[in-house]
């Protein structure tokens, strides 16, 4: 078997297939809920891999085991829920780049993980450690259960985790903002317009957000309305609260609950407040050995390191006691209505992931305390 440093030059011959899989995945019709997952399983089976696994939550993963005593890395990305019509996801191959809605935020990272798996398997590459490659299924209603299911089964064997993001090459995610996401349901015969007995839903919503404004002015804290839908007998509002500090996050969250209760009682209204999700503030210190070793790989590849925010998946893993970061793999941009990535640099992005996995040593990793699970489930 070849050592990684002797085989990396062969990765370039997989570039065309990576780009092809990116486009194919982006243009799936999505006529059934398992279409993305089935595409991934089909591609893995074409490689004649001996150890393709799928759990009860629809997560798909492949393991490369060196020996039972070696450290184990988790390299993962997400299978995301996509509702955009196919015509809007049409991919355009332009000079030096590929463009299209979801081409970066959904498809590139999946194709990249498939490419790394195929490279390691077909080229018979010998890594210094064991690796789980995971396609985390979040194309489902409760996006927290899929990662929880995987961690419950495999957490004891994991030493650290790396999430693959589409862009930007050099981004090293290490810190997450705390976040609450709430659903408010306003019930009335006319859920938007004012009646003779009570203010309109929009007026009530304005009063709620006005009461939160003082808290939202805290440094690093924001309150935003993500969605507003009107139905026959109610109006649904999705509200997001973010903060850099857990104490500020709890203060504004309690303020929201108190304001909703007070307004419902004052105007004799039925308002239901449900917690959809919760992510506490968490981070990997800048001087953590995992981050320091990733910086060394970046220096070797002439990549400029940019410390960036984490998403909910990495935050959950960190709170479970495992060091976790995210890494971008290409240069590009996500714009309003479209996305693109530059072809130049994608192979360097894959080199980065493989070199990090092969070179990171875990002997000096500081142990982290395990906090409560970061799961908030909606209840009707």
C-alpha positions as CSV (number, residue, x, y, z in Angstrom):
1,X,0.0,0.0,0.0
2,X,1.1,3.6,-0.7
3,X,1.7,6.1,2.0
4,X,-0.4,9.3,1.6
5,X,2.6,11.6,0.7
6,X,3.5,9.2,-2.1
7,X,0.0,9.1,-3.6
8,X,-1.4,12.6,-3.4
9,X,-0.2,13.5,-6.9
10,X,-2.7,10.9,-8.2
11,X,-5.6,12.9,-6.7
12,X,-5.7,15.3,-9.7
13,X,-6.9,12.5,-12.0
14,X,-10.2,12.5,-10.0
15,X,-10.9,16.2,-10.6
16,X,-13.2,15.7,-13.6
17,X,-15.3,13.1,-11.7
18,X,-15.5,15.4,-8.7
19,X,-16.9,18.2,-10.9
20,X,-19.3,15.8,-12.7
21,X,-20.7,14.4,-9.4
22,X,-21.1,17.9,-8.1
23,X,-23.3,18.8,-11.1
24,X,-25.2,15.5,-11.1
25,X,-26.0,15.8,-7.4
26,X,-27.1,19.4,-7.8
27,X,-29.5,18.5,-10.6
28,X,-31.3,15.5,-8.9
29,X,-35.1,15.9,-9.5
30,X,-35.7,15.2,-5.8
31,X,-39.0,13.5,-6.4
32,X,-38.7,11.3,-3.4
33,X,-37.2,12.1,0.1
34,X,-34.3,9.6,-0.3
35,X,-33.0,10.6,-3.7
36,X,-29.9,12.3,-2.4
37,X,-29.0,9.5,0.0
38,X,-29.6,6.9,-2.8
39,X,-27.3,8.8,-5.2
40,X,-24.5,8.6,-2.6
41,X,-25.0,4.9,-1.8
42,X,-25.1,4.2,-5.5
43,X,-21.7,6.0,-6.1
44,X,-20.2,4.2,-3.1
45,X,-21.3,0.8,-4.4
46,X,-19.8,1.5,-7.7
47,X,-16.4,1.7,-5.9
48,X,-16.9,-1.9,-4.6
49,X,-16.3,-0.8,-1.0
50,X,-16.7,-3.6,1.5
51,X,-18.0,-1.5,4.5
52,X,-20.8,0.8,3.4
53,X,-23.2,1.4,6.4
54,X,-26.5,3.1,6.9
55,X,-28.1,3.7,10.3
56,X,-31.8,4.1,11.2
57,X,-31.7,7.9,10.7
58,X,-30.4,7.6,7.1
59,X,-26.8,8.5,7.8
60,X,-24.4,6.8,5.4
61,X,-20.8,6.2,6.4
62,X,-17.6,4.3,5.3
63,X,-14.7,3.4,7.6
64,X,-11.1,3.0,6.8
65,X,-9.5,1.1,9.6
66,X,-5.8,1.0,10.1
67,X,-5.7,-0.8,13.4
68,X,-7.9,-0.8,16.5
69,X,-5.4,1.1,18.6
70,X,-4.9,4.0,16.2
71,X,-6.7,7.4,16.7
72,X,-10.0,7.8,14.8
73,X,-11.0,10.9,12.9
74,X,-14.5,11.7,11.8
75,X,-14.6,13.5,8.4
76,X,-18.2,14.4,7.5
77,X,-20.5,16.6,5.6
78,X,-24.3,17.0,5.4
79,X,-27.0,15.8,3.1
80,X,-29.2,18.9,3.2
81,X,-32.9,19.4,2.8
82,X,-33.5,21.1,-0.6
83,X,-36.8,22.6,-1.7
84,X,-35.6,24.7,-4.6
85,X,-37.1,23.6,-8.0
86,X,-34.7,21.8,-10.4
87,X,-34.8,24.7,-12.9
88,X,-33.3,27.0,-10.3
89,X,-30.6,24.5,-9.4
90,X,-29.4,24.2,-13.0
91,X,-25.6,24.2,-13.0
92,X,-23.6,26.4,-15.5
93,X,-20.0,25.5,-16.4
94,X,-18.3,28.8,-17.0
95,X,-14.6,29.7,-17.6
96,X,-12.8,28.6,-14.5
97,X,-15.8,28.2,-12.3
98,X,-19.1,26.3,-11.8
99,X,-22.2,28.3,-10.9
100,X,-25.7,27.4,-9.7
101,X,-28.1,27.5,-6.7
102,X,-26.9,25.0,-4.1
103,X,-23.8,24.1,-6.1
104,X,-21.6,25.2,-3.2
105,X,-23.8,24.9,-0.1
106,X,-25.0,21.4,-0.9
107,X,-23.4,19.6,-3.8
108,X,-19.7,20.3,-3.8
109,X,-19.0,19.1,-0.3
110,X,-20.9,15.8,-1.0
111,X,-18.9,15.2,-4.2
112,X,-15.7,16.1,-2.4
113,X,-16.3,13.4,0.3
114,X,-17.1,10.8,-2.4
115,X,-13.9,11.7,-4.3
116,X,-11.7,11.3,-1.2
117,X,-13.2,7.9,-0.4
118,X,-12.7,6.7,-4.0
119,X,-9.1,8.0,-4.1
120,X,-8.1,6.2,-0.8
121,X,-9.8,3.0,-1.8
122,X,-8.7,2.7,-5.5
123,X,-5.2,3.9,-4.9
124,X,-4.9,1.7,-1.8
125,X,-3.6,4.6,0.4
126,X,-2.4,3.7,3.9
127,X,-3.3,6.4,6.4
128,X,-1.8,6.7,9.8
129,X,-5.1,6.5,11.6
130,X,-8.7,5.2,11.3
131,X,-11.2,7.4,9.6
132,X,-15.0,7.5,9.5
133,X,-16.3,9.3,6.4
134,X,-19.9,10.3,7.2
135,X,-22.7,11.7,5.0
136,X,-24.9,13.2,7.8
137,X,-28.6,13.0,6.7
138,X,-30.3,16.3,7.5
139,X,-32.9,16.1,4.7
140,X,-35.5,15.4,7.4
141,X,-37.8,17.2,9.8
142,X,-35.7,16.9,12.9
143,X,-32.1,17.7,11.8
144,X,-30.6,17.0,15.3
145,X,-31.6,13.4,15.5
146,X,-29.3,12.2,12.7
147,X,-26.1,13.4,14.3
148,X,-27.3,12.3,17.7
149,X,-27.9,8.8,16.4
150,X,-24.4,8.6,14.9
151,X,-22.7,9.9,18.0
152,X,-24.6,7.6,20.3
153,X,-23.3,4.6,18.3
154,X,-19.8,5.8,17.6
155,X,-18.7,8.5,20.1
156,X,-16.4,6.3,22.2
157,X,-14.2,5.6,19.2
158,X,-13.8,9.2,18.0
159,X,-10.8,11.4,18.8
160,X,-11.7,14.5,16.7
161,X,-14.0,15.6,13.9
162,X,-13.7,17.7,10.8
163,X,-16.7,19.0,8.9
164,X,-16.3,19.8,5.2
165,X,-17.8,23.0,3.9
166,X,-17.9,24.1,0.3
167,X,-16.2,27.5,0.7
168,X,-13.9,29.2,1.5
169,X,-10.5,27.5,1.2
170,X,-8.5,28.5,4.3
171,X,-11.6,29.0,6.5
172,X,-11.1,27.1,9.8
173,X,-14.3,27.1,11.9
174,X,-13.6,26.9,15.6
175,X,-16.3,29.0,17.4
176,X,-20.1,28.9,17.4
177,X,-22.6,31.6,18.3
178,X,-25.2,30.6,20.8
179,X,-28.6,30.3,19.2
180,X,-32.3,29.8,20.0
181,X,-34.8,29.2,17.3
182,X,-38.5,29.6,18.3
183,X,-41.8,29.0,16.5
184,X,-44.6,31.4,17.5
185,X,-48.2,30.5,16.6
186,X,-50.7,33.3,16.8
187,X,-54.3,32.0,16.8
188,X,-57.3,34.3,15.9
189,X,-60.2,34.4,13.4
190,X,-58.2,36.9,11.4
191,X,-54.6,36.2,12.2
192,X,-53.0,39.2,10.4
193,X,-55.5,42.1,10.4
194,X,-56.7,44.0,13.4
195,X,-60.1,43.1,14.9
196,X,-62.3,45.1,17.2
197,X,-61.2,43.1,20.2
198,X,-57.4,42.9,19.9
199,X,-54.4,44.2,17.9
200,X,-53.4,42.4,14.7
201,X,-50.8,39.6,14.7
202,X,-48.4,42.0,13.0
203,X,-48.9,44.6,15.8
204,X,-48.4,42.0,18.5
205,X,-45.2,40.7,16.7
206,X,-44.0,44.3,16.5
207,X,-44.5,44.8,20.3
208,X,-42.6,41.5,21.0
209,X,-39.6,42.5,18.9
210,X,-39.7,46.1,20.3
211,X,-39.5,44.7,23.8
212,X,-36.5,42.5,22.8
213,X,-34.7,45.4,21.1
214,X,-32.9,46.5,24.3
215,X,-31.5,43.0,24.7
216,X,-30.7,42.7,21.0
217,X,-28.4,45.8,21.3
218,X,-26.0,43.7,23.5
219,X,-22.7,43.3,21.7
220,X,-22.7,40.2,19.5
221,X,-26.4,39.6,20.0
222,X,-29.2,39.7,17.4
223,X,-32.9,38.9,17.0
224,X,-34.4,38.2,13.5
225,X,-37.6,36.9,11.9
226,X,-36.7,34.0,9.6
227,X,-40.1,33.2,8.3
228,X,-43.8,34.3,8.6
229,X,-46.6,32.2,7.2
230,X,-50.3,32.9,7.3
231,X,-52.8,30.0,7.5
232,X,-56.5,29.8,7.8
233,X,-56.7,29.8,11.6
234,X,-53.2,30.9,12.7
235,X,-50.0,32.7,11.7
236,X,-46.6,31.0,12.2
237,X,-43.5,33.0,12.9
238,X,-39.9,31.6,13.1
239,X,-37.7,33.7,15.3
240,X,-33.9,33.3,15.7
241,X,-31.9,34.7,18.7
242,X,-28.1,34.7,18.4
243,X,-25.5,35.7,21.0
244,X,-21.7,35.4,21.6
245,X,-22.4,34.8,25.3
246,X,-24.6,32.1,26.9
247,X,-25.7,34.6,29.7
248,X,-26.9,37.2,27.2
249,X,-28.6,34.4,25.2
250,X,-30.5,33.2,28.3
251,X,-31.5,36.8,29.2
252,X,-33.1,37.6,25.9
253,X,-34.7,34.2,25.7
254,X,-36.4,34.6,29.1
255,X,-37.4,38.1,28.0
256,X,-39.1,36.6,24.9
257,X,-41.1,34.1,27.0
258,X,-42.2,36.7,29.5
259,X,-43.2,39.2,26.8
260,X,-45.3,36.5,25.0
261,X,-47.0,35.5,28.2
262,X,-47.8,39.1,29.2
263,X,-49.2,40.1,25.8
264,X,-51.3,36.9,25.5
265,X,-52.9,37.6,29.0
266,X,-53.4,41.4,28.3
267,X,-55.3,40.8,25.0
268,X,-56.8,37.4,25.8
269,X,-55.0,35.8,22.9
270,X,-53.8,32.3,22.3
271,X,-50.1,32.4,21.4
272,X,-48.1,29.1,21.4
273,X,-44.3,29.4,21.8
274,X,-42.2,26.3,20.9
275,X,-38.5,25.9,21.0
276,X,-37.3,24.4,17.7
277,X,-33.5,24.2,18.4
278,X,-30.9,25.4,20.8
279,X,-27.1,25.7,20.4
280,X,-25.0,27.0,23.3
281,X,-21.9,29.1,22.7
282,X,-19.0,26.8,22.3
283,X,-15.5,26.9,20.8
284,X,-12.1,25.2,20.3
285,X,-9.4,27.5,21.7
286,X,-7.1,29.1,19.1
287,X,-4.1,27.4,20.8
288,X,-5.7,24.0,20.8
289,X,-3.3,21.3,19.3
290,X,-5.8,20.4,16.6
291,X,-5.9,24.0,15.3
292,X,-2.2,24.4,15.6
293,X,-1.6,21.3,13.5
294,X,-4.1,22.4,10.9
295,X,-2.3,25.7,10.6
296,X,0.9,23.8,9.9
297,X,-0.8,21.9,7.1
298,X,-2.0,25.2,5.7
299,X,1.5,26.7,5.8
300,X,2.8,23.7,4.0
301,X,0.2,24.1,1.2
302,X,0.5,27.9,1.1
303,X,-3.0,28.4,2.3
304,X,-3.9,31.4,4.5
305,X,-5.7,30.4,7.6
306,X,-8.9,32.4,8.4
307,X,-10.6,31.6,11.8
308,X,-14.3,31.4,11.1
309,X,-17.6,30.4,12.9
310,X,-18.8,26.9,13.5
311,X,-22.3,25.5,12.6
312,X,-24.6,23.5,14.9
313,X,-23.2,20.1,14.0
314,X,-19.6,20.9,15.1
315,X,-21.0,22.6,18.2
316,X,-22.9,19.4,19.2
317,X,-19.8,17.3,18.7
318,X,-17.7,19.7,20.8
319,X,-20.3,19.7,23.6
320,X,-20.1,15.9,23.5
321,X,-16.5,16.1,24.4
322,X,-14.8,15.7,21.1
323,X,-12.6,18.5,19.4
324,X,-14.3,19.5,16.2
325,X,-13.6,22.1,13.5
326,X,-14.8,22.9,9.9
327,X,-12.7,23.4,6.8
328,X,-13.5,25.0,3.5
329,X,-12.3,23.3,0.3
330,X,-12.7,25.8,-2.5
331,X,-12.7,29.5,-3.4
332,X,-16.1,30.9,-4.3
333,X,-19.1,32.8,-3.1
334,X,-22.7,32.3,-2.1
335,X,-24.8,35.2,-3.5
336,X,-28.5,36.0,-3.4
337,X,-30.1,33.5,-5.8
338,X,-26.9,31.7,-7.0
339,X,-23.6,30.3,-5.9
340,X,-20.3,29.5,-7.5
341,X,-16.9,27.9,-6.8
342,X,-13.6,28.2,-8.7
343,X,-12.2,25.0,-10.1
344,X,-8.7,26.1,-9.4
345,X,-8.0,25.2,-5.8
346,X,-10.5,22.4,-5.3
347,X,-7.8,19.7,-5.4
348,X,-5.7,21.7,-3.0
349,X,-8.7,21.7,-0.7
350,X,-8.9,17.9,-0.8
351,X,-5.2,17.7,-0.2
352,X,-5.7,19.8,2.9
353,X,-8.3,17.5,4.4
354,X,-6.3,14.3,3.7
355,X,-3.1,15.8,5.1
356,X,-4.8,17.0,8.2
357,X,-6.3,13.6,8.8
358,X,-3.0,11.9,8.2
359,X,-0.8,14.2,10.2
360,X,-2.8,15.3,13.3
361,X,-1.6,13.6,16.5
362,X,-3.9,13.4,19.4
363,X,-1.6,12.8,22.3
364,X,-1.7,16.4,23.6
365,X,-5.4,17.0,23.1
366,X,-6.9,18.5,26.2
367,X,-9.9,16.7,27.6
368,X,-13.2,18.6,27.3
369,X,-16.1,18.4,29.8
370,X,-19.2,16.8,28.4
371,X,-22.2,19.2,28.6
372,X,-25.8,18.4,28.0
373,X,-27.0,17.5,24.6
374,X,-27.8,20.5,22.4
375,X,-31.2,19.3,21.3
376,X,-34.5,21.2,21.4
377,X,-37.5,19.4,19.9
378,X,-40.7,21.0,18.8
379,X,-43.7,19.9,20.7
380,X,-47.3,20.6,19.5
